[in-house]
């Protein structure tokens, strides 16, 4: 049975469960079905960098002038979708030795690339829990997405300021009695890939033979969590080069280290959360970045690279339960390379110096229902790259105003 048939069967089971009961039991195995039906209506004042035909919104595009000096990107746009309707099942009640085993399978209609309205696997993993420690194997949220993420209506969930990625991984977690939680993970790429000479592809990580590594330490209290993590990514951009009509095998690699710190506090009616990321080449996490050529072997064409560095930060406030207003502030700054660029630059937003995002939302929440609206003014500063250090100079700003309406039924 192929993956698509399995997922369609899962959807059918979840539909039957929603019509009768949300839980089921077969022997000692418990099944809890869940899902949501979501509809998004949006308007933008201009064209933007985005995916899913505008549902996953990032930042406004730069000016693009025609022969008469008209900005081709200064055109309003909008649409209505239900692509992020999703369904899933949590599985539990199984013991493997002394470990309690749980599992999750989750899918939506997002599709991939420009193919929309197609069933897509979101999460699929098994977790073995011994109480103080646990091991998760499968596809789930990237550790950089983490335990702290903003509460907003836009599907980008704070991107490009907040890492957004689900990947295959192996994660170990240890919880000490004092509230300290340590996490270590090895991560591979599948649906969310790094940018490079071939565009976005998982081949750079696959050919490099080294998974991405992440480690963090958190302190988890009753109402709050605070912690920090470090991420190491090593890619092999190319396996061969061509010089004067001759092909050479090359051993190229670009390795980058990123760091992040996060915190969240929850009270009875309000929540404050934030995260800051020093990001080096995190394009696979729906963020700006990439790498640039710094040197070349003139005989074989083998290249040396350096990652593009960025600082991304966000702060999020929400208040209330039934009526819930919220505010999201995001800021991104290019930090250059620190090295001279002598060749091509590969990445996302490589000519963007800064981005500022201000989002205000209000939602009305009932059991199983959520209706909300979010207004998002966003400014991006574009310029030219100073190849001496990778900084963006001679900048100008471009602005977009986005209105999003969401209606969602959950079960």
C-alpha positions in Angstrom: 0.0 0.0 0.0 1.5 3.3 -1.1 1.8 6.4 1.2 -1.0 8.3 -0.5 -3.4 5.3 0.1 -2.3 5.1 3.7 -3.0 8.8 4.3 -6.4 8.6 2.6 -7.3 5.7 4.8 -6.2 7.7 7.8 -8.5 10.6 6.7 -11.4 8.2 6.4 -10.8 6.7 9.8 -10.6 10.2 11.3 -13.8 11.2 9.6 -15.7 8.3 11.1 -14.2 9.0 14.5 -15.4 12.6 14.3 -18.9 11.4 13.5 -19.0 9.0 16.4 -16.3 9.4 19.1 -12.8 10.9 19.1 -11.2 8.0 20.8 -11.0 4.3 20.1 -9.3 1.2 21.6 -8.0 -2.0 20.1 -6.6 -4.3 22.7 -4.2 -2.3 24.8 -3.7 0.3 22.1 -5.5 3.7 22.4 -6.3 5.9 19.4 -7.2 9.5 19.7 -8.3 11.2 16.5 -8.1 14.9 16.0 -8.1 17.5 13.3 -9.2 20.9 12.1 -11.1 22.4 9.2 -9.5 25.8 8.4 -10.3 28.5 5.9 -8.1 31.5 5.2 -9.1 34.7 3.4 -6.3 37.2 2.8 -5.5 40.5 1.1 -2.0 42.0 0.3 -1.3 45.6 -0.9 1.6 44.3 -3.1 3.4 41.1 -4.3 5.3 39.2 -1.6 7.9 36.5 -1.0 5.6 33.6 -0.1 4.7 30.0 -0.6 1.4 28.1 -0.9 0.3 30.8 -3.3 0.3 33.4 -0.5 -0.9 31.4 2.5 2.6 31.2 3.9 3.5 34.9 4.0 7.1 36.1 4.5 7.9 39.8 3.4 7.2 42.2 0.5 9.1 41.9 -2.8 11.4 44.5 -4.1 10.5 47.0 -6.8 10.5 45.6 -10.3 10.0 48.4 -12.9 8.6 48.1 -16.4 9.7 50.2 -19.4 7.4 53.1 -18.2 8.8 53.0 -14.7 5.8 51.3 -13.2 6.4 48.9 -10.3 5.2 45.5 -11.5 5.1 44.2 -7.9 2.9 47.1 -6.6 -0.3 45.2 -7.4 -2.8 44.2 -4.7 -3.7 40.5 -4.5 -5.8 38.1 -2.4 -7.4 34.7 -2.3 -9.3 32.2 -0.2 -8.1 28.7 0.7 -8.9 25.7 2.9 -5.6 23.9 2.2 -4.5 23.8 5.8 -7.3 21.5 6.9 -5.6 18.7 8.7 -6.3 15.4 10.5 -4.2 13.1 12.7 -4.2 10.4 15.3 -2.3 10.0 18.5 -1.5 6.4 19.5 -0.7 5.2 23.0 -1.1 2.5 25.6 1.8 0.3 24.4 4.8 -0.6 26.6 8.2 -1.7 25.1 10.2 -3.0 28.0 10.1 -0.3 30.6 9.3 2.4 28.1 5.8 3.8 27.4 5.5 4.0 23.6 3.4 6.7 21.9 3.1 7.6 18.2 1.6 10.3 16.0 0.5 10.4 12.3 -0.7 13.7 11.0 -1.5 14.9 7.4 -3.0 17.9 5.6 -3.9 19.0 2.0 -0.9 21.4 1.6 0.8 19.3 -1.1 4.4 20.3 -2.1 6.0 23.0 -4.2 3.3 24.5 -6.5 1.1 21.4 -6.3 -1.6 22.3 -3.9 -4.7 20.4 -2.6 -2.7 17.1 -2.3 -2.5 15.0 0.8 0.9 15.7 2.6 2.5 14.0 5.5 3.1 16.5 8.3 4.2 14.4 11.3 4.9 10.7 11.7 6.9 9.5 14.7 7.2 7.1 17.7 8.3 8.3 21.1 9.7 6.0 23.8 9.4 7.4 27.3 11.2 6.1 30.4 10.0 8.9 32.6 13.1 10.9 33.1 14.3 10.4 29.5 12.8 9.8 26.1 13.8 9.1 22.5 11.7 10.3 19.5 12.2 8.8 16.1 10.5 10.1 12.9 9.3 13.3 11.4 8.2 16.2 13.6 8.9 19.9 14.3 12.5 20.9 13.9 14.2 21.5 17.3 14.8 25.2 16.3 11.0 25.6 16.1 11.1 24.3 19.7 8.8 24.6 22.7 8.4 28.4 22.2 6.6 29.7 19.1 4.4 32.8 18.6 0.6 32.6 18.8 -0.5 34.3 15.5 -3.1 33.7 12.9 -0.8 33.7 9.8 0.3 30.2 8.8 3.9 31.3 8.7 3.8 31.3 12.5 6.2 34.2 12.8 8.4 33.4 9.8 10.9 34.5 8.7 11.8 35.6 12.3 10.8 32.2 13.8 12.3 29.0 12.4 9.6 26.9 10.7 10.4 23.3 9.6 9.3 19.7 10.1 12.0 17.1 9.4 13.0 13.5 10.0 15.0 13.3 13.2 16.2 11.3 16.1 15.8 13.3 19.4 16.9 12.4 22.9 15.4 14.3 25.9 16.3 14.2 29.6 14.2 15.8 32.3 15.8 16.4 35.7 13.7 16.7 38.9 14.9 20.3 39.3 13.0 21.4 36.2 16.0 21.3 33.8 15.3 19.7 30.4 18.2 18.8 28.1 17.6 18.0 24.4 19.9 16.6 21.7 18.9 15.8 18.1 20.2 14.6 14.8 18.1 16.1 11.9 17.9 15.2 8.2 16.0 17.0 5.4 12.9 16.1 3.4 10.2 18.7 2.8 12.2 21.7 4.0 15.5 22.0 2.3 18.6 24.2 2.1 19.3 26.6 -0.7 22.3 26.1 -2.9 23.6 25.9 -6.5 20.7 23.6 -7.5 18.1 25.8 -5.8 16.5 24.2 -2.7 17.5 20.6 -2.4 18.1 17.9 0.3 21.1 16.7 -1.8 23.5 19.1 -0.1 22.9 17.4 3.2 22.6 13.9 1.8 25.8 14.2 -0.2 27.6 15.6 2.9 26.7 12.4 4.9 26.5 14.4 8.2 23.1 15.2 9.7 22.3 18.5 11.3 22.9 18.5 15.0 21.1 20.5 17.7 21.5 20.7 21.5 19.6 22.8 24.1 19.0 23.3 27.8 15.7 24.6 29.2 14.4 25.4 32.6 10.7 24.5 32.8 8.7 26.0 35.6 4.9 25.9 36.3 4.1 29.0 34.3 7.2 29.6 32.2 10.1 28.1 30.2 13.5 29.7 29.4 16.3 28.1 27.5 19.0 28.3 24.7 20.2 26.0 22.0 22.9 25.6 19.4 22.6 24.2 15.9 25.4 22.9 13.5 24.7 22.3 9.8 27.3 21.0 7.3 26.5 20.9 3.6 28.3 19.6 0.5 27.2 22.1 -2.2 28.8 20.3 -5.2 30.4 16.9 -6.0 32.1 18.0 -9.3 33.2 21.1 -11.2 34.1 21.9 -14.8 37.2 23.9 -15.8 38.2 24.4 -19.5 35.9 21.5 -20.6 37.4 19.1 -18.0 35.4 17.5 -15.1 36.9 17.3 -11.7 35.7 15.6 -8.5 35.6 18.2 -5.7 35.3 17.9 -1.9 33.5 21.1 -1.0 31.8 21.8 2.3 30.2 24.7 4.1 29.7 24.4 7.8 27.7 26.8 9.9 26.8 27.2 13.6 23.6 29.0 14.7 22.4 29.8 18.2 19.1 30.7 19.7 17.5 31.8 23.1 13.8 31.6 24.0 11.4 32.3 26.8 7.7 32.1 27.5 5.6 33.1 30.5 1.9 32.1 30.9 -0.4 33.7 33.4 -4.2 33.0 33.8 -5.3 35.2 30.9 -2.1 36.3 29.2 1.0 35.0 27.6 4.4 36.7 26.7 6.9 34.9 24.6 10.0 35.7 22.5 13.0 34.2 20.7 16.2 35.5 19.2 18.2 33.6 16.7 21.8 34.2 15.4 21.2 32.4 12.1 23.9 31.1 9.8 22.6 29.5 6.6 19.1 28.4 8.0 17.3 28.6 4.7 15.8 25.1 5.3 14.0 26.7 8.3 12.0 29.1 6.1 14.4 31.9 7.0 16.7 34.2 5.1 20.3 33.2 4.6 22.6 31.1 2.5 26.3 31.0 1.7 28.8 32.7 -0.7 32.0 31.7 -2.5 35.2 33.1 -0.9 37.9 31.3 -2.9 38.5 28.9 -5.9 41.2 26.4 -6.9 42.0 27.7 -10.4 43.0 24.2 -11.6 40.1 22.1 -10.4 37.4 24.7 -9.8 36.9 23.6 -6.2 35.3 26.4 -4.1 35.5 27.6 -0.5 32.4 29.1 1.1 31.3 31.2 4.0 27.7 31.3 5.4 25.5 34.4 5.4 24.8 35.6 8.9 21.5 37.1 10.1 19.9 38.1 13.4 16.2 37.3 13.8 14.1 38.2 16.8 10.4 38.3 17.8 8.2 39.2 20.7 4.6 38.1 21.1 1.8 39.1 23.5 -1.7 37.6 23.8 -4.4 38.2 26.4 -7.7 36.6 27.1 -9.5 33.4 26.3 -12.9 33.9 24.7 -11.9 37.2 23.2 -8.2 37.1 22.6 -6.2 40.2 21.2 -2.6 39.7 20.4 0.5 41.6 19.2 3.5 40.3 17.3 6.8 42.2 16.7 9.5 40.8 14.4 12.9 42.2 13.4 15.5 40.8 11.1 19.0 42.2 10.3 21.7 41.0 7.9 25.1 40.7 9.5 27.1 40.1 6.4 29.7 37.4 6.1 32.8 38.7 7.8 34.8 37.5 4.8 35.4 38.8 1.3 33.0 37.3 -1.3 34.8 36.4 -4.5 32.1 34.5 -6.4 28.4 33.6 -6.4 26.0 34.0 -3.5 23.4 31.2 -3.0 20.4 31.7 -0.7 17.1 33.4 0.1 16.8 37.2 0.5 20.5 37.7 -0.1 20.0 41.4 -0.9 17.7 42.1 2.1 19.2 44.2 4.9 16.4 44.5 7.4 12.7 43.4 7.8 10.3 44.9 10.4 6.9 43.2 11.0 4.1 44.5 13.2 1.0 42.3 13.5 -2.1 42.9 15.5 -4.9 40.3 15.8 -8.1 39.6 17.6 -9.9 36.2 17.7 -13.2 34.9 19.1 -12.8 31.5 20.7 -15.4 28.9 21.6 -15.1 25.2 22.2 -14.1 23.7 18.8 -14.4 27.1 17.1 -12.0 30.0 16.3 -12.7 33.1 14.2 -10.1 35.8 13.9 -8.7 38.7 11.9 -5.0 39.9 11.8 -3.5 43.0 10.3 0.2 43.0 9.3 2.2 45.9 8.1 5.7 44.8 7.0 8.7 46.7 5.7 11.7 45.2 4.0 14.9 47.1 3.1 16.7 46.0 -0.1 20.1 47.1 -1.3 23.4 45.9 -2.9 25.9 43.5 -1.5 29.3 44.9 -0.5 31.5 41.9 -1.4 34.2 43.0 1.0 32.2 41.9 4.0 28.7 40.8 2.8 26.9 43.8 4.2 23.9 45.3 2.4 24.4 48.9 1.4 22.5 51.7 -0.4 19.1 50.4 0.9 15.6 51.4 0.2 12.4 50.2 1.9 9.3 48.5 0.5 6.1 48.0 2.4 3.1 45.7 2.3 -0.1 45.7 4.3 -1.8 42.3 4.8 -5.2 41.5 6.2 -6.0 37.9 7.1 -9.3 36.4 8.2 -9.4 32.9 9.6 -12.3 30.6 10.5 -11.4 27.2 12.1 -13.3 24.2 13.5 -11.3 21.8 15.6 -12.2 18.3 16.8 
